[in-house]
Amino acid sequence: MSREITHDATGPEIVGEDDIGEKGDIAICMCGLSADYPFCDGSHNATAEEEDGVRYKYEGDDDENPRHEIAEIVFGDED
């Protein structure tokens, strides 16, 4: 199983004392799907039925079926 995740971030997110105080116990998102990244918001629950050997793309705009199988990823030439 693997996921293609698109991020807009260009650097690290610093988790400070204010974040911990505001959120209480915190969990850091490891799936890349959280709308509250870098904090976990439970979005990983959508990955529960992923199959081994299948690559997925999650589209946040489609609430009924946010997961789509990717047949192939093709990278363009760097030239």
Residue, then its C-alpha position, 0 to 999 in steps of 0.5 A: m500500500s502506498r499513497e500519493i500525497t500533495h503538500d503545500a508546505t515548504g518547511p517544517e512545522i514547529v510544534g510549540e507549547d501553545d499548541i500543546g496547551e490549546k489541543g491537550d494531548i496531541a498526535i502528529c499526522m503520519c498519513g499525510l491526510s489531516a486537514d489540521y496538519p501536522f496534527c492528527d484529525g482522524s483522517h487516517n480512518a479512511t485508509a483502513e481498507e487499503e490493499d497491499g500493493v495498491r497506490y492511492k490518491y486521496e482527493g479531499d473534495d469527494d466526501e463520498n469516495p475520497r480514495h482513488e486507485i492510481a494505475e501508474i505515476v509517470f514522471g516527466d523529463e527534467d531536461 
